[in-house]
Amino acid sequence: MSNRLSLLVDFASMLAREVDLDSLLKTACERVCDAVQADRATIWLVDAEERNLVGRVALPQLHALRQPLDRGIAGYVVRTGECVRLADASQDKRFDPSIDRATGYKTKSMLAAPIREERTAPIRGVLQLLNQKSGEFGEEDERYLLALGTQLARALAMTTLRAQDAAEPGLVLRGPFNRIVGRSDALADAYERVHRAAETDATVLLRGETGTGKGLFARAIHVNSPRQAGPFTTVDSTTLPAQLVESELFGHERGAFTGAERRVLGKVELAQGGTLFLDEIGDLPRELQGKLLHFLQERTFERVGGRETITSDVRIVCATHRNLEQAVADGSFRQDLYYRIRVVEIELPTLRARGPAEVLRLTRHFADMYSQRFGRPTSQFSQAALARLQSHSWPGNVRELEHWIESAVVLAADGNIDVQHLPRHATGLVAQAASDEHEITLPLGLSLDAATAKYAQATLAAAEGNKTEAARRLGVSRNTLARLIK
C-alpha cells in the first residue's frame, strides 16, 4: 500500500525535470509493476500527429512500438474511455495477439485504464498492466489504476509531452528531453552527444550563441547521468565582480577579506556528488583560470584565506558563447584550460538554423506555459503575428522568442495575439539609432566580441542609459547586456 501511495505522489516530481522522456516512462512502468504486482506494464500514448498509439516515447534513432487506434484493448480504451479488466485476455475478441506474436510474450490477465485529467477530459493515453502475479487483477487494482491514470495525465501536462490543443485527445512529442523543445535536424547531433556525455563523468563544453539554451542542456546532462540525485550547482562569472568570483567558486574563511565575518562554502564544495555548471567560462578572469585548471586536474582546492586542502567529487559542465580559440590566441584564455574543458564538445544551433517550423513549435510551447502561469485564455495567433514571428532573425535566439511571447500573452488579455502585441523589430530600432547623434560606425578588423560590445554600448546610449530598455531592444537579458558591454 505504501508503494501505491508514494507512486501517486511521485509522478509529478518524476516528470518535472529535463529528463529523457523515453527513460522516464520506462521507469514509471517499472514502478507501476512493483506497486500492483504485475509482470509487465505499458504506457500507451496517443500520438496526435500520427493518429495512433505509441508504446513508449522513442528517440529519433530508435523504433517505437506502435498500434492503430482501432485495434487492441488499448485502442478500445482510447475510443470508449472505459477501464478494461480481463482474467484471460486471449478469450476477448478485442484483444490483439500480434504484439505477443512479435515479442514472444504470452498475455493472460490484463488491466487497462485511460490516462486523462478527469472523467470528461480528452484521453492522452492508456496505462496497461499484464499478468498479475497472484493470478487476476481485482476491483481495488482497477480503482488504483484509474487514480494513477489521472495523476499521470496531470503530471504529463507539466512536461513538453503535452497536447497541441487541450480540447483534443492525444499528445505531441516536442523533443526527446522534457522541458527542451525542439525536433529539428539541426538539434539531432546535440541530442546524441548529450545522451553519450550523460553516461560518463567526462567534462563537457557547451557552445552556442546567447539564448540557445545552454543552461537547459547542462541540466539535461546532469539529470540523465548517474549523478542525478546529487546537486546541480551553477556559477556565472559575468554576474559577479571579478574579485568575488574566486570566493563564489571555492568559498572563503572567516576574516579572509573585509566583510568576511564567517566561513562560506563555495559552489565547488556545495556541488559534491553532483554537477558543477560553469556558465560563460570564457569570461572567467585570467587570474582564476590557473586555480580552476588545478582543480580540474587534481579535484582539490583551498578556500580563500584558508590552508586546508579540500577534495570535491564533482562533474564539470562548462558553457560559453565566446570564440575560445581566438581568446587563446590573444592570451585572454589559457590554452591548457581550453584543452581540459573541451573533452566532450556540444554545439547548440541558433534558432535561425533550426528553421521556421521550430519557431512555431517554441511559440506554442511558450504561449501554453505563460497562459497557464498568468491565468490567460489559451493563446490564438493571427496569421500576421505568425508571419512576423517566422520572418524575424532572432539574434537573441530562444530566449528572445520567449520574452516576445511572454509579453504578448500579458498584453493580449483575451488570448488573441496579433502583430500589435509583439515588440517592434530590432532592425527598425537600429535605423532609428543610426539617424541621430548615436550613429555608430564599426571599422573592419574588429573581433566579433569587440563589434558586439560597441553595438551594445551604442544601443545603451540610444536608450539614454536605460539598461532595461537597451536589453529589450537587443532582445537579451540585463545580465547579458552587462556582459556584452564588459
C-alpha positions in Angstrom: 0.0 0.0 0.0 2.9 2.4 0.8 4.3 1.8 -2.7 1.0 2.7 -4.2 0.6 5.9 -2.3 4.2 7.0 -2.9 3.8 6.5 -6.7 0.7 8.7 -6.8 2.7 11.5 -5.2 6.0 10.8 -7.2 4.6 11.1 -10.7 4.6 14.9 -10.6 8.2 15.1 -9.4 9.4 12.4 -11.8 8.1 14.4 -14.8 9.1 17.9 -13.8 12.7 17.6 -14.9 14.8 17.8 -18.1 14.9 14.0 -18.3 15.0 11.7 -21.3 11.2 11.1 -21.7 11.8 7.6 -23.0 13.8 6.5 -20.0 11.3 8.3 -17.7 8.3 6.4 -19.0 10.2 3.1 -18.7 11.0 3.9 -15.1 7.3 4.8 -14.5 6.3 1.4 -15.9 8.7 -0.4 -13.6 7.3 1.5 -10.6 3.7 0.6 -11.5 4.6 -3.1 -11.9 6.1 -3.1 -8.4 3.1 -1.3 -6.9 0.5 -3.5 -8.4 2.5 -6.8 -8.6 2.1 -7.0 -12.3 4.6 -8.8 -14.6 4.6 -6.0 -17.2 3.3 -2.5 -17.7 3.0 -0.4 -20.8 2.2 3.3 -21.0 0.5 3.8 -24.4 0.3 7.4 -25.5 -2.0 8.8 -28.2 0.3 10.4 -30.9 -1.8 13.3 -32.0 0.2 13.8 -35.2 0.4 10.1 -36.3 -3.1 9.3 -35.0 -2.0 6.0 -33.4 -0.8 4.7 -30.1 2.9 4.7 -29.3 4.1 2.2 -26.6 6.9 4.4 -25.4 8.4 7.7 -26.3 11.1 6.9 -28.9 14.3 8.7 -29.6 14.9 9.6 -33.2 17.3 6.7 -33.8 15.0 4.1 -32.1 11.8 2.4 -33.3 8.7 2.9 -31.3 6.1 0.2 -30.5 3.1 1.5 -32.4 -0.5 0.3 -32.7 -3.5 1.6 -34.6 -6.3 3.3 -32.6 -8.9 0.8 -34.0 -7.1 -2.3 -32.7 -6.4 -4.0 -29.3 -7.6 -3.4 -25.8 -5.6 -0.1 -25.6 -7.3 1.2 -28.7 -10.7 0.2 -27.2 -9.9 2.2 -24.0 -9.0 5.3 -26.1 -12.2 5.1 -28.2 -14.6 4.5 -25.3 -12.8 5.8 -22.2 -13.7 2.6 -20.3 -11.5 0.7 -18.0 -11.0 -2.9 -19.0 -10.2 -5.8 -16.6 -9.8 -9.3 -18.0 -8.9 -12.6 -16.3 -7.9 -14.1 -19.7 -7.3 -11.5 -22.4 -6.8 -14.2 -25.1 -10.5 -15.1 -24.9 -11.7 -11.5 -25.5 -12.4 -10.6 -29.1 -11.0 -7.1 -28.6 -7.5 -8.5 -27.8 -4.9 -8.1 -30.5 -2.4 -11.0 -30.3 0.0 -9.5 -32.9 2.3 -7.9 -30.3 2.5 -11.2 -28.3 3.5 -13.0 -31.5 6.1 -10.3 -32.3 7.6 -10.3 -28.8 7.1 -13.9 -27.8 5.3 -12.8 -24.7 2.1 -14.6 -23.5 -0.6 -12.3 -22.1 -3.0 -13.8 -19.6 -4.7 -11.3 -17.2 -4.9 -7.7 -18.2 -5.9 -4.3 -16.7 -6.1 -1.1 -18.8 -7.2 2.4 -17.8 -7.4 5.7 -19.6 -4.8 8.4 -18.9 -6.8 11.7 -18.6 -7.0 14.5 -16.1 -10.7 14.0 -15.2 -13.6 11.8 -16.4 -14.8 14.1 -19.1 -11.3 15.3 -20.3 -9.7 14.2 -23.6 -7.7 10.9 -23.3 -4.0 11.2 -23.5 -3.1 7.5 -23.4 -3.6 4.2 -21.7 -2.0 2.6 -18.7 -1.9 -1.1 -19.3 -0.9 -3.9 -16.9 -0.3 -7.5 -17.9 -0.3 -10.8 -15.9 -1.0 -10.1 -12.2 1.5 -12.3 -10.3 -1.2 -13.7 -8.0 -3.4 -14.6 -11.0 -6.0 -11.9 -11.6 -6.4 -8.1 -11.1 -9.1 -7.1 -8.7 -11.5 -4.2 -8.2 -9.0 -2.4 -5.9 -6.4 -2.7 -8.6 -8.8 -1.1 -11.1 -9.7 1.8 -8.8 -6.0 2.4 -8.2 -5.1 2.3 -11.9 -7.8 4.8 -12.7 -6.4 7.2 -10.0 -2.9 6.6 -11.3 -4.0 7.4 -14.9 -5.5 10.7 -13.6 -2.3 11.6 -11.8 -0.1 10.6 -14.8 -2.2 12.9 -17.1 -1.8 15.8 -14.7 2.0 15.2 -14.5 2.3 15.0 -18.3 0.6 18.4 -18.5 3.7 19.8 -16.8 6.1 18.4 -19.4 6.9 19.2 -23.0 5.0 16.0 -23.9 1.5 17.5 -23.9 -1.4 18.3 -26.2 -1.2 20.7 -29.0 -4.8 21.6 -28.3 -6.0 21.0 -24.8 -9.5 20.2 -26.0 -8.3 17.4 -28.4 -7.2 13.9 -27.5 -3.6 12.8 -27.7 -0.1 14.4 -27.1 2.6 15.8 -29.3 6.3 14.9 -28.7 8.1 18.3 -28.8 11.6 16.8 -28.1 13.3 13.8 -26.6 14.1 15.7 -23.4 11.5 17.0 -21.1 11.5 20.9 -20.9 13.7 21.1 -24.0 11.5 21.8 -27.1 13.0 21.0 -30.4 12.7 18.4 -33.1 14.7 19.9 -36.0 17.5 18.1 -37.7 19.9 20.8 -36.5 19.4 19.5 -33.0 20.0 15.8 -33.7 23.7 15.9 -33.1 23.4 17.9 -29.9 20.8 15.4 -28.5 23.0 12.4 -29.4 26.0 14.0 -27.7 24.0 14.8 -24.6 23.0 11.1 -24.3 26.6 10.0 -24.7 28.0 12.5 -22.3 25.4 11.8 -19.6 26.6 8.2 -19.5 30.0 9.3 -18.2 31.7 11.8 -15.9 33.6 13.4 -18.8 33.9 17.2 -18.7 31.5 18.9 -21.2 31.8 22.2 -23.1 28.5 23.6 -24.4 29.0 26.2 -27.2 26.5 28.4 -28.8 25.2 32.0 -29.1 23.5 33.7 -26.2 20.0 32.4 -25.7 20.4 29.0 -27.4 19.5 27.1 -24.2 23.0 26.0 -22.8 21.7 26.0 -19.3 18.8 23.6 -20.1 21.2 21.2 -21.9 23.6 21.3 -19.0 20.7 20.3 -16.6 19.7 17.6 -19.1 23.2 16.1 -18.9 23.0 16.1 -15.1 19.5 14.7 -14.6 20.2 11.9 -17.1 23.5 10.9 -15.5 24.4 8.7 -12.5 24.8 11.9 -10.5 21.1 12.9 -11.0 20.4 12.5 -7.2 23.3 15.0 -6.4 23.1 18.8 -6.5 23.2 20.8 -9.8 25.1 24.0 -8.9 25.7 27.0 -11.2 28.4 29.7 -11.3 28.2 32.5 -13.8 31.2 34.7 -13.6 29.5 37.5 -15.6 27.0 38.2 -12.8 29.7 38.8 -10.1 32.6 41.4 -9.7 35.9 39.7 -10.7 37.2 39.9 -7.1 34.3 37.8 -5.8 34.4 35.0 -8.4 37.1 33.1 -6.6 35.1 33.1 -3.3 32.0 32.1 -5.3 33.8 29.1 -6.7 36.0 28.0 -3.8 34.5 29.7 -0.7 36.3 31.7 1.9 37.3 31.5 5.6 36.3 34.0 8.2 38.5 37.1 8.1 39.7 36.3 4.5 38.9 39.8 3.4 36.9 42.8 4.7 33.3 41.8 5.4 34.1 38.1 5.6 32.5 37.5 9.0 32.0 33.8 8.7 33.2 30.8 6.7 31.3 30.4 3.4 31.4 27.3 1.3 31.9 27.7 -2.4 30.0 26.2 -5.3 32.7 23.6 -5.9 32.2 22.3 -2.4 28.4 22.5 -2.5 28.3 20.5 -5.7 29.9 17.5 -4.0 28.5 14.3 -5.6 26.7 16.2 -8.3 27.4 18.6 -11.2 29.0 22.0 -11.3 27.9 24.1 -14.2 30.4 26.9 -15.1 28.3 29.2 -17.3 30.1 31.6 -19.6 33.5 30.2 -18.7 35.0 32.4 -21.5 34.5 35.4 -19.2 36.4 33.8 -16.2 39.1 36.2 -15.1 42.6 35.2 -16.2 44.0 35.2 -12.7 41.4 32.5 -11.7 41.9 30.2 -14.7 45.0 28.6 -13.2 43.2 27.7 -10.0 40.3 26.2 -11.9 42.8 24.2 -14.0 44.4 22.9 -10.8 41.0 21.8 -9.5 40.1 20.1 -12.8 43.4 18.2 -12.7 43.6 17.3 -9.0 40.0 17.7 -7.8 41.5 19.6 -4.8 41.3 23.3 -3.8 41.7 25.7 -0.8 39.1 28.2 0.4 40.1 31.9 0.1 42.1 32.7 3.2 42.5 29.0 4.1 45.2 26.5 4.1 43.3 23.2 4.3 43.3 21.2 1.1 39.8 20.1 0.3 38.7 17.4 -2.1 35.4 17.6 -4.0 33.9 14.9 -6.3 32.0 16.9 -8.9 31.3 16.6 -12.6 32.1 19.7 -14.6 29.9 21.1 -17.4 31.0 24.4 -19.0 29.3 26.8 -21.4 30.3 29.8 -23.5 29.2 32.0 -26.3 32.7 33.2 -27.0 35.3 32.2 -29.6 37.7 30.4 -27.2 40.2 29.7 -29.9 40.5 33.5 -30.5 40.7 34.0 -26.8 43.6 31.5 -26.5 45.3 33.2 -29.4 45.1 36.7 -27.9 46.1 35.4 -24.5 42.9 36.1 -22.5 42.2 32.4 -22.0 44.7 29.7 -21.0 45.4 27.1 -23.7 45.9 24.3 -21.1 42.5 25.1 -19.6 40.9 25.2 -23.0 42.0 21.6 -23.7 41.0 20.5 -20.3 37.4 21.6 -20.6 36.6 20.5 -24.2 36.7 16.8 -23.6 33.2 16.5 -25.0 32.1 19.5 -27.1 28.4 20.1 -27.9 27.5 22.9 -30.3 24.0 24.2 -29.9 22.4 25.6 -33.1 20.9 29.1 -33.4 17.2 29.5 -33.7 17.8 30.7 -37.2 19.4 27.4 -38.1 16.6 25.4 -36.5 14.1 26.9 -39.0 10.6 28.5 -39.1 8.8 25.3 -38.0 10.8 25.2 -34.8 9.9 28.9 -34.2 6.2 28.0 -34.3 6.8 24.9 -32.1 8.5 27.0 -29.5 5.9 29.8 -29.8 3.2 27.3 -29.0 5.2 25.9 -26.0 5.8 29.4 -24.5 2.3 30.5 -25.2 0.9 27.5 -23.3 3.3 28.0 -20.5 2.7 31.7 -19.9 -1.1 31.4 -20.5 -1.2 28.9 -17.7 1.1 30.9 -15.4 -0.8 34.2 -15.9 -4.3 32.8 -15.9 -4.9 33.9 -19.5 -7.1 32.0 -22.0 -5.4 29.6 -24.4 -3.5 31.8 -26.9 -4.5 32.1 -30.5 -2.2 33.7 -33.0 -3.3 35.6 -36.1 -1.7 34.8 -39.4 0.0 38.2 -39.4 1.5 37.5 -36.0 2.8 34.1 -37.1 4.3 35.6 -40.2 6.1 38.2 -38.1 7.5 35.6 -35.8 8.7 33.4 -38.7 10.4 36.3 -40.5 12.4 37.7 -37.6 16.1 36.8 -37.5 16.1 36.1 -33.7 19.6 37.4 -32.7 18.7 36.6 -29.1 17.6 33.1 -30.1 15.2 31.1 -28.0 15.4 33.5 -25.0 14.4 36.4 -27.2 11.4 34.4 -28.6 10.4 33.5 -25.0 10.4 37.2 -24.0 8.3 38.2 -27.0 5.7 35.5 -26.3 5.6 36.3 -22.5 5.0 39.9 -23.3 2.3 39.1 -25.9 0.4 36.8 -23.5 0.3 39.6 -20.9 -0.8 42.2 -23.4 -3.5 40.1 -25.2 -5.9 39.6 -22.2 -8.4 37.8 -24.4 -5.8 35.3 -25.7 -6.0 36.6 -29.3 -2.4 37.6 -30.2 -1.9 39.9 -33.2 1.0 41.9 -34.6 0.4 44.8 -32.2 1.1 42.6 -29.2 4.6 41.8 -30.5 7.7 44.0 -29.9 9.0 46.1 -32.8 11.7 44.6 -35.0 15.2 45.2 -33.8 16.1 46.3 -37.3 13.8 49.3 -37.1 15.5 50.3 -33.8 18.9 50.2 -35.4 17.8 52.5 -38.2 16.4 54.9 -35.6 19.6 55.0 -33.6 21.7 55.5 -36.7 19.7 58.6 -37.7 20.6 60.6 -34.7 23.6 61.5 -32.6 24.1 57.9 -31.5 25.0 56.7 -35.0 27.8 54.2 -34.9 30.4 53.1 -37.4 32.2 49.8 -36.9 35.6 49.6 -38.6 36.7 46.4 -40.3 39.1 44.3 -38.4 37.2 44.2 -35.1 36.7 40.8 -33.5 33.1 39.7 -33.2 33.2 40.3 -29.4 34.6 43.8 -29.8 32.0 44.7 -32.5 29.2 43.3 -30.3 30.4 45.3 -27.3 30.4 48.5 -29.4 26.9 47.9 -30.7 25.6 47.1 -27.3 27.2 50.4 -26.0 25.6 52.3 -28.8 22.2 50.8 -28.1 22.5 51.7 -24.4 23.4 55.3 -25.4 20.3 55.4 -27.7 18.2 54.2 -24.8 19.6 57.2 -22.7 21.4 54.8 -20.3 18.2 52.8 -19.5 19.6 49.2 -19.3 16.2 47.6 -19.2 15.2 49.4 -22.4 18.5 48.6 -24.1 18.3 45.0 -23.2 14.7 44.9 -24.6 15.9 46.4 -27.8 18.6 43.9 -28.2 16.4 41.0 -27.2 18.6 39.9 -24.3 18.6 39.9 -20.5 20.1 42.7 -18.4 22.9 40.3 -17.3 23.7 39.6 -21.0 23.8 43.3 -21.7 26.2 43.8 -18.9 28.4 41.1 -20.2 28.3 42.4 -23.8 29.4 45.9 -22.6 32.1 44.4 -20.4 
